[in-house]
Amino acid sequence: MISPADARTRVLGLIGAARTTLDVEVYYIADIGVRTAIIAAKNRGVTVRVILSEPSEVSDNGATATALKTAGVAVRNSA
């Protein structure tokens, strides 16, 4: 999905609608609500995989990856 003006609402809706799998590939996740929604999906039994840019490109991705991994979400970094 390309981020239009209402992207947050749409992204949260897509994450909330996930029932079996959720694959997220993004440059970074700056929104704590989106991170929380991804963790909530994992907690309700959805298989979640996230790909983020390397923390050397986006320093906040280190903290995001740690938070997601601590919650049991599979996280990888893109090259």
Secondary structure, 3 states (H helix, E strand, C coil): CCCCCCHHHHHHHHHHHCCCEEEEECCCCCCHHHHHHHHHHHHCCCEEEEEEECCCCCCHHHHHHHHHHHCCCEEEEEC
